[in-house]
């Protein structure tokens, strides 16, 4: 699960930071500073996710117990390219 959390953060926050900073700060900051800001923001968000993993695990465990549903982890095909869908 930790790998899924970290990879999703790297990809998601990378795109989020790139788009947000690109729209909000393009033309305001010099390009080299804009690039540095994007990379630093992306790195900080990723480090925060890694540091918060010990807190995230008990929260996920609690939510799964309260919901009583864990169908995401069992008998689920996450392959977006498969043609055989199970209803």
N, CA, C and O atoms as a printed pandas DataFrame, in Angstrom:
     atom_number atom_name residue_name chain_id  residue_number  x_coord  y_coord  z_coord
0              1         N          UNK        A               1    0.828   -1.180    0.000
1              2        CA          UNK        A               1    0.000    0.000    0.000
2              3         C          UNK        A               1    0.883    1.258    0.000
3              4         O          UNK        A               1    0.531    2.259   -0.625
4              5         N          UNK        A               2    2.022    1.212    0.694
5              6        CA          UNK        A               2    2.879    2.400    0.754
6              7         C          UNK        A               2    3.338    2.804   -0.626
7              8         O          UNK        A               2    3.413    3.995   -0.927
8              9         N          UNK        A               3    3.649    1.838   -1.474
9             10        CA          UNK        A               3    4.105    2.154   -2.828
10            11         C          UNK        A               3    2.998    2.849   -3.617
11            12         O          UNK        A               3    3.263    3.805   -4.346
12            13         N          UNK        A               4    1.779    2.381   -3.479
13            14        CA          UNK        A               4    0.640    2.993   -4.171
14            15         C          UNK        A               4    0.458    4.436   -3.707
15            16         O          UNK        A               4    0.224    5.326   -4.525
16            17         N          UNK        A               5    0.564    4.670   -2.407
17            18        CA          UNK        A               5    0.417    6.036   -1.877
18            19         C          UNK        A               5    1.496    6.955   -2.402
19            20         O          UNK        A               5    1.212    8.070   -2.839
20            21         N          UNK        A               6    2.737    6.491   -2.361
21            22        CA          UNK        A               6    3.855    7.349   -2.779
22            23         C          UNK        A               6    3.814    7.598   -4.284
23            24         O          UNK        A               6    3.993    8.735   -4.721
24            25         N          UNK        A               7    3.583    6.563   -5.079
25            26        CA          UNK        A               7    3.541    6.733   -6.538
26            27         C          UNK        A               7    2.390    7.646   -6.936
27            28         O          UNK        A               7    2.557    8.511   -7.796
28            29         N          UNK        A               8    1.228    7.466   -6.324
29            30        CA          UNK        A               8    0.103    8.337   -6.668
30            31         C          UNK        A               8    0.388    9.776   -6.278
31            32         O          UNK        A               8   -0.035   10.700   -6.973
32            33         N          UNK        A               9    1.100    9.981   -5.172
33            34        CA          UNK        A               9    1.469   11.338   -4.767
34            35         C          UNK        A               9    2.462   11.930   -5.744
35            36         O          UNK        A               9    2.311   13.081   -6.154
36            37         N          UNK        A              10    3.471   11.172   -6.124
37            38        CA          UNK        A              10    4.476   11.678   -7.059
38            39         C          UNK        A              10    3.817   12.103   -8.371
39            40         O          UNK        A              10    4.100   13.184   -8.888
40            41         N          UNK        A              11    2.950   11.264   -8.901
41            42        CA          UNK        A              11    2.297   11.573  -10.180
42            43         C          UNK        A              11    1.253   12.677  -10.009
43            44         O          UNK        A              11    1.267   13.668  -10.739
44            45         N          UNK        A              12    0.361   12.505   -9.059
45            46        CA          UNK        A              12   -0.733   13.455   -8.876
46            47         C          UNK        A              12   -0.268   14.845   -8.477
47            48         O          UNK        A              12   -0.683   15.842   -9.069
48            49         N          UNK        A              13    0.591   14.907   -7.476
49            50        CA          UNK        A              13    1.078   16.214   -7.030
50            51         C          UNK        A              13    2.029   16.826   -8.054
51            52         O          UNK        A              13    2.117   18.048   -8.170
52            53         N          UNK        A              14    2.734   15.986   -8.790
53            54        CA          UNK        A              14    3.586   16.515   -9.858
54            55         C          UNK        A              14    2.754   17.237  -10.903
55            56         O          UNK        A              14    3.076   18.359  -11.295
56            57         N          UNK        A              15    1.690   16.596  -11.350
57            58        CA          UNK        A              15    0.815   17.231  -12.340
58            59         C          UNK        A              15    0.098   18.439  -11.755
59            60         O          UNK        A              15   -0.017   19.477  -12.407
60            61         N          UNK        A              16   -0.386   18.300  -10.523
61            62        CA          UNK        A              16   -1.079   19.402   -9.865
62            63         C          UNK        A              16   -0.174   20.617   -9.725
63            64         O          UNK        A              16   -0.578   21.736  -10.043
64            65         N          UNK        A              17    1.036   20.402   -9.255
65            66        CA          UNK        A              17    1.978   21.507   -9.060
66            67         C          UNK        A              17    2.360   22.130  -10.391
67            68         O          UNK        A              17    2.419   23.355  -10.505
68            69         N          UNK        A              18    2.616   21.322  -11.380
69            70        CA          UNK        A              18    2.978   21.824  -12.701
70            71         C          UNK        A              18    1.857   22.684  -13.283
71            72         O          UNK        A              18    2.106   23.782  -13.780
72            73         N          UNK        A              19    0.637   22.186  -13.221
73            74        CA          UNK        A              19   -0.489   22.930  -13.791
74            75         C          UNK        A              19   -0.773   24.195  -12.989
75            76         O          UNK        A              19   -0.905   25.276  -13.562
76            77         N          UNK        A              20   -0.868   24.068  -11.662
77            78        CA          UNK        A              20   -1.208   25.230  -10.844
78            79         C          UNK        A              20   -0.136   26.316  -10.942
79            80         O          UNK        A              20   -0.444   27.473  -11.228
80            81         N          UNK        A              21    1.105   25.945  -10.707
81            82        CA          UNK        A              21    2.180   26.943  -10.771
82            83         C          UNK        A              21    2.295   27.516  -12.185
83            84         O          UNK        A              21    2.545   28.708  -12.364
84            85         N          UNK        A              22    2.111   26.661  -13.175
85            86        CA          UNK        A              22    2.194   27.124  -14.558
86            87         C          UNK        A              22    1.145   28.170  -14.881
87            88         O          UNK        A              22    1.431   29.164  -15.547
88            89         N          UNK        A              23   -0.074   27.944  -14.406
89            90        CA          UNK        A              23   -1.149   28.902  -14.668
90            91         C          UNK        A              23   -1.007   30.137  -13.773
91            92         O          UNK        A              23   -1.129   31.267  -14.246
92            93         N          UNK        A              24   -0.753   29.921  -12.498
93            94        CA          UNK        A              24   -0.753   31.028  -11.539
94            95         C          UNK        A              24    0.489   31.905  -11.626
95            96         O          UNK        A              24    0.408   33.111  -11.392
96            97         N          UNK        A              25    1.627   31.323  -11.955
97            98        CA          UNK        A              25    2.867   32.077  -11.835
98            99         C          UNK        A              25    3.619   32.302  -13.146
99           100         O          UNK        A              25    4.636   32.996  -13.159
100          101         N          UNK        A              26    3.131   31.722  -14.254
101          102        CA          UNK        A              26    3.812   31.937  -15.526
102          103         C          UNK        A              26    3.713   33.419  -15.906
103          104         O          UNK        A              26    2.629   34.003  -15.898
104          105         N          UNK        A              27    4.832   33.998  -16.229
105          106        CA          UNK        A              27    4.884   35.408  -16.583
106          107         C          UNK        A              27    5.116   36.312  -15.385
107          108         O          UNK        A              27    5.493   37.473  -15.540
108          109         N          UNK        A              28    4.892   35.779  -14.188
109          110        CA          UNK        A              28    5.151   36.551  -12.970
110          111         C          UNK        A              28    6.553   36.253  -12.459
111          112         O          UNK        A              28    7.299   37.160  -12.091
112          113         N          UNK        A              29    6.899   34.974  -12.442
113          114        CA          UNK        A              29    8.244   34.569  -12.038
114          115         C          UNK        A              29    9.089   34.344  -13.281
115          116         O          UNK        A              29    8.571   33.931  -14.318
116          117         N          UNK        A              30   10.378   34.609  -13.186
117          118        CA          UNK        A              30   11.261   34.230  -14.302
118          119         C          UNK        A              30   11.208   32.710  -14.489
119          120         O          UNK        A              30   11.016   31.969  -13.525
120          121         N          UNK        A              31   11.377   32.258  -15.714
121          122        CA          UNK        A              31   11.227   30.830  -16.020
122          123         C          UNK        A              31   12.101   29.927  -15.163
123          124         O          UNK        A              31   11.646   28.872  -14.721
124          125         N          UNK        A              32   13.353   30.322  -14.920
125          126        CA          UNK        A              32   14.230   29.455  -14.123
126          127         C          UNK        A              32   13.718   29.361  -12.678
127          128         O          UNK        A              32   13.808   28.301  -12.059
128          129         N          UNK        A              33   13.185   30.455  -12.146
129          130        CA          UNK        A              33   12.638   30.442  -10.792
130          131         C          UNK        A              33   11.312   29.681  -10.749
131          132         O          UNK        A              33   11.014   29.004   -9.765
132          133         N          UNK        A              34   10.531   29.790  -11.799
133          134        CA          UNK        A              34    9.282   29.035  -11.888
134          135         C          UNK        A              34    9.565   27.536  -11.880
135          136         O          UNK        A              34    8.897   26.780  -11.174
136          137         N          UNK        A              35   10.547   27.109  -12.656
137          138        CA          UNK        A              35   10.919   25.691  -12.691
138          139         C          UNK        A              35   11.408   25.226  -11.318
139          140         O          UNK        A              35   11.036   24.145  -10.863
140          141         N          UNK        A              36   12.233   26.029  -10.661
141          142        CA          UNK        A              36   12.715   25.680   -9.323
142          143         C          UNK        A              36   11.555   25.584   -8.335
143          144         O          UNK        A              36   11.530   24.688   -7.490
144          145         N          UNK        A              37   10.600   26.500   -8.439
145          146        CA          UNK        A              37    9.438   26.490   -7.551
146          147         C          UNK        A              37    8.590   25.241   -7.763
147          148         O          UNK        A              37    8.128   24.626   -6.802
148          149         N          UNK        A              38    8.390   24.872   -9.016
149          150        CA          UNK        A              38    7.617   23.671   -9.323
150          151         C          UNK        A              38    8.305   22.437   -8.745
151          152         O          UNK        A              38    7.660   21.610   -8.101
152          153         N          UNK        A              39    9.595   22.313   -8.969
153          154        CA          UNK        A              39   10.323   21.141   -8.471
154          155         C          UNK        A              39   10.355   21.099   -6.951
155          156         O          UNK        A              39   10.202   20.030   -6.359
156          157         N          UNK        A              40   10.554   22.249   -6.309
157          158        CA          UNK        A              40   10.587   22.293   -4.853
158          159         C          UNK        A              40    9.210   21.970   -4.268
159          160         O          UNK        A              40    9.112   21.198   -3.314
160          161         N          UNK        A              41    8.159   22.545   -4.823
161          162        CA          UNK        A              41    6.810   22.251   -4.347
162          163         C          UNK        A              41    6.469   20.781   -4.493
163          164         O          UNK        A              41    5.886   20.181   -3.589
164          165         N          UNK        A              42    6.827   20.203   -5.619
165          166        CA          UNK        A              42    6.602   18.787   -5.878
166          167         C          UNK        A              42    7.364   17.927   -4.868
167          168         O          UNK        A              42    6.815   16.969   -4.322
168          169         N          UNK        A              43    8.620   18.271   -4.626
169          170        CA          UNK        A              43    9.441   17.508   -3.682
170          171         C          UNK        A              43    8.883   17.602   -2.262
171          172         O          UNK        A              43    8.822   16.599   -1.552
172          173         N          UNK        A              44    8.480   18.789   -1.850
173          174        CA          UNK        A              44    7.948   18.966   -0.493
174          175         C          UNK        A              44    6.669   18.154   -0.309
175          176         O          UNK        A              44    6.497   17.504    0.722
176          177         N          UNK        A              45    5.784   18.182   -1.278
177          178        CA          UNK        A              45    4.537   17.421   -1.181
178          179         C          UNK        A              45    4.809   15.929   -1.100
179          180         O          UNK        A              45    4.128   15.213   -0.366
180          181         N          UNK        A              46    5.789   15.458   -1.839
181          182        CA          UNK        A              46    6.137   14.040   -1.811
182          183         C          UNK        A              46    6.749   13.654   -0.467
183          184         O          UNK        A              46    6.425   12.601    0.083
184          185         N          UNK        A              47    7.626   14.495    0.060
185          186        CA          UNK        A              47    8.236   14.220    1.366
186          187         C          UNK        A              47    7.169   14.206    2.456
187          188         O          UNK        A              47    7.213   13.356    3.345
188          189         N          UNK        A              48    6.221   15.124    2.404
189          190        CA          UNK        A              48    5.139   15.145    3.389
190          191         C          UNK        A              48    4.352   13.839    3.337
191          192         O          UNK        A              48    4.011   13.287    4.383
192          193         N          UNK        A              49    4.061   13.339    2.149
193          194        CA          UNK        A              49    3.343   12.068    2.030
194          195         C          UNK        A              49    4.141   10.932    2.664
195          196         O          UNK        A              49    3.579   10.104    3.382
196          197         N          UNK        A              50    5.427   10.887    2.409
197          198        CA          UNK        A              50    6.263    9.819    2.967
198          199         C          UNK        A              50    6.313    9.918    4.491
199          200         O          UNK        A              50    6.226    8.905    5.184
200          201         N          UNK        A              51    6.452   11.126    5.006
201          202        CA          UNK        A              51    6.509   11.332    6.458
202          203         C          UNK        A              51    5.171   10.972    7.103
203          204         O          UNK        A              51    5.147   10.468    8.225
204          205         N          UNK        A              52    4.073   11.220    6.416
205          206        CA          UNK        A              52    2.740   10.965    6.967
206          207         C          UNK        A              52    2.268    9.522    6.799
207          208         O          UNK        A              52    1.190    9.176    7.283
208          209         N          UNK        A              53    3.040    8.678    6.131
209          210        CA          UNK        A              53    2.616    7.287    5.939
210          211         C          UNK        A              53    2.282    6.576    7.252
211          212         O          UNK        A              53    1.280    5.862    7.302
212          213         N          UNK        A              54    3.079    6.737    8.325
213          214        CA          UNK        A              54    2.709    6.068    9.579
214          215         C          UNK        A              54    1.351    6.519   10.130
215          216         O          UNK        A              54    0.710    5.763   10.860
216          217         N          UNK        A              55    0.909    7.713    9.801
217          218        CA          UNK        A              55   -0.405    8.193   10.228
218          219         C          UNK        A              55   -1.483    7.693    9.265
219          220         O          UNK        A              55   -2.603    7.396    9.681
220          221         N          UNK        A              56   -1.146    7.601    7.996
221          222        CA          UNK        A              56   -2.103    7.208    6.972
222          223         C          UNK        A              56   -2.577    5.764    7.148
223          224         O          UNK        A              56   -3.765    5.484    6.985
224          225         N          UNK        A              57   -1.676    4.855    7.475
225          226        CA          UNK        A              57   -2.031    3.443    7.609
226          227         C          UNK        A              57   -3.145    3.203    8.629
227          228         O          UNK        A              57   -4.128    2.545    8.288
228          229         N          UNK        A              58   -3.040    3.708    9.868
229          230        CA          UNK        A              58   -4.140    3.474   10.820
230          231         C          UNK        A              58   -5.462    4.114   10.372
231          232         O          UNK        A              58   -6.534    3.572   10.643
232          233         N          UNK        A              59   -5.389    5.248    9.699
233          234        CA          UNK        A              59   -6.606    5.896    9.216
234          235         C          UNK        A              59   -7.283    5.031    8.159
235          236         O          UNK        A              59   -8.498    4.838    8.200
236          237         N          UNK        A              60   -6.512    4.514    7.223
237          238        CA          UNK        A              60   -7.069    3.643    6.178
238          239         C          UNK        A              60   -7.654    2.385    6.807
239          240         O          UNK        A              60   -8.747    1.957    6.437
240          241         N          UNK        A              61   -6.937    1.791    7.752
241          242        CA          UNK        A              61   -7.423    0.588    8.428
242          243         C          UNK        A              61   -8.751    0.877    9.148
243          244         O          UNK        A              61   -9.689    0.084    9.068
244          245         N          UNK        A              62   -8.824    2.014    9.850
245          246        CA          UNK        A              62  -10.042    2.401   10.554
246          247         C          UNK        A              62  -11.206    2.598    9.576
247          248         O          UNK        A              62  -12.307    2.099    9.813
248          249         N          UNK        A              63  -10.968    3.315    8.493
249          250        CA          UNK        A              63  -12.033    3.576    7.523
250          251         C          UNK        A              63  -12.542    2.295    6.880
251          252         O          UNK        A              63  -13.745    2.141    6.672
252          253         N          UNK        A              64  -11.634    1.374    6.562
253          254        CA          UNK        A              64  -12.068    0.103    5.975
254          255         C          UNK        A              64  -12.909   -0.692    6.969
255          256         O          UNK        A              64  -13.878   -1.344    6.582
256          257         N          UNK        A              65  -12.542   -0.641    8.242
257          258        CA          UNK        A              65  -13.301   -1.356    9.268
258          259         C          UNK        A              65  -14.682   -0.732    9.437
259          260         O          UNK        A              65  -15.677   -1.451    9.520
260          261         N          UNK        A              66  -14.754    0.589    9.488
261          262        CA          UNK        A              66  -16.026    1.283    9.663
262          263         C          UNK        A              66  -16.941    1.057    8.457
263          264         O          UNK        A              66  -18.135    0.804    8.617
264          265         N          UNK        A              67  -16.377    1.148    7.255
265          266        CA          UNK        A              67  -17.174    0.970    6.040
266          267         C          UNK        A              67  -17.609   -0.480    5.858
267          268         O          UNK        A              67  -18.664   -0.751    5.285
268          269         N          UNK        A              68  -16.792   -1.407    6.349
269          270        CA          UNK        A              68  -17.110   -2.818    6.179
270          271         C          UNK        A              68  -16.964   -3.287    4.745
271          272         O          UNK        A              68  -17.483   -4.342    4.379
272          273         N          UNK        A              69  -16.263   -2.514    3.930
273          274        CA          UNK        A              69  -16.098   -2.842    2.526
274          275         C          UNK        A              69  -14.616   -2.768    2.193
275          276         O          UNK        A              69  -13.939   -1.786    2.498
276          277         N          UNK        A              70  -14.131   -3.827    1.562
277          278        CA          UNK        A              70  -12.725   -3.858    1.180
278          279         C          UNK        A              70  -12.604   -4.405   -0.239
279          280         O          UNK        A              70  -11.669   -5.142   -0.550
280          281         N          UNK        A              71  -13.550   -4.042   -1.091
281          282        CA          UNK        A              71  -13.588   -4.629   -2.427
282          283         C          UNK        A              71  -12.487   -4.106   -3.337
283          284         O          UNK        A              71  -12.258   -4.681   -4.400
284          285         N          UNK        A              72  -11.808   -3.050   -2.960
285          286        CA          UNK        A              72  -10.743   -2.527   -3.792
286          287         C          UNK        A              72   -9.520   -3.441   -3.808
287          288         O          UNK        A              72   -8.736   -3.417   -4.757
288          289         N          UNK        A              73   -9.359   -4.233   -2.774
289          290        CA          UNK        A              73   -8.154   -5.037   -2.660
290          291         C          UNK        A              73   -8.341   -6.499   -3.060
291          292         O          UNK        A              73   -7.355   -7.220   -3.215
292          293         N          UNK        A              74   -9.563   -6.944   -3.228
293          294        CA          UNK        A              74   -9.795   -8.344   -3.509
294          295         C          UNK        A              74  -10.627   -8.513   -4.776
295          296         O          UNK        A              74  -11.642   -7.842   -4.964
296          297         N          UNK        A              75  -10.185   -9.414   -5.632
297          298        CA          UNK        A              75  -10.907   -9.784   -6.851
298          299         C          UNK        A              75  -11.267   -8.572   -7.706
299          300         O          UNK        A              75  -12.348   -8.516   -8.292
300          301         N          UNK        A              76  -10.372   -7.621   -7.772
301          302        CA          UNK        A              76  -10.591   -6.427   -8.583
302          303         C          UNK        A              76   -9.493   -6.336   -9.618
303          304         O          UNK        A              76   -8.309   -6.392   -9.288
304          305         N          UNK        A              77   -9.886   -6.196  -10.864
305          306        CA          UNK        A              77   -8.922   -6.065  -11.954
306          307         C          UNK        A              77   -8.753   -4.578  -12.260
307          308         O          UNK        A              77   -9.673   -3.926  -12.751
308          309         N          UNK        A              78   -7.567   -4.056  -11.963
309          310        CA          UNK        A              78   -7.298   -2.637  -12.180
310          311         C          UNK        A              78   -6.705   -2.365  -13.558
311          312         O          UNK        A              78   -6.312   -1.235  -13.849
312          313         N          UNK        A              79   -6.637   -3.378  -14.403
313          314        CA          UNK        A              79   -6.063   -3.222  -15.733
314          315         C          UNK        A              79   -7.040   -2.450  -16.622
315          316         O          UNK        A              79   -8.118   -2.958  -16.928
316          317         N          UNK        A              80   -6.683   -1.229  -17.042
317          318        CA          UNK        A              80   -7.606   -0.448  -17.865
318          319         C          UNK        A              80   -7.670   -0.940  -19.316
319          320         O          UNK        A              80   -8.503   -0.469  -20.091
320          321         N          UNK        A              81   -6.809   -1.871  -19.682
321          322        CA          UNK        A              81   -6.739   -2.327  -21.060
322          323         C          UNK        A              81   -7.423   -3.664  -21.289
323          324         O          UNK        A              81   -7.417   -4.171  -22.410
324          325         N          UNK        A              82   -8.001   -4.234  -20.270
325          326        CA          UNK        A              82   -8.654   -5.523  -20.412
326          327         C          UNK        A              82   -9.996   -5.349  -21.146
327          328         O          UNK        A              82  -10.671   -4.330  -21.001
328          329         N          UNK        A              83  -10.354   -6.342  -21.914
329          330        CA          UNK        A              83  -11.641   -6.284  -22.626
330          331         C          UNK        A              83  -12.688   -7.134  -21.939
331          332         O          UNK        A              83  -13.864   -7.069  -22.296
332          333         N          UNK        A              84  -12.292   -7.920  -20.972
333          334        CA          UNK        A              84  -13.212   -8.797  -20.244
334          335         C          UNK        A              84  -13.578   -8.134  -18.917
335          336         O          UNK        A              84  -12.849   -8.256  -17.932
336          337         N          UNK        A              85  -14.702   -7.439  -18.901
337          338        CA          UNK        A              85  -15.159   -6.735  -17.692
338          339         C          UNK        A              85  -16.127   -7.617  -16.905
339          340         O          UNK        A              85  -17.008   -8.264  -17.471
340          341         N          UNK        A              86  -15.938   -7.624  -15.593
341          342        CA          UNK        A              86  -16.827   -8.350  -14.695
342          343         C          UNK        A              86  -17.776   -7.340  -14.076
343          344         O          UNK        A              86  -17.336   -6.317  -13.551
344          345         N          UNK        A              87  -19.065   -7.612  -14.131
345          346        CA          UNK        A              87  -20.053   -6.687  -13.559
346          347         C          UNK        A              87  -20.343   -7.019  -12.130
347          348         O          UNK        A              87  -21.150   -6.344  -11.491
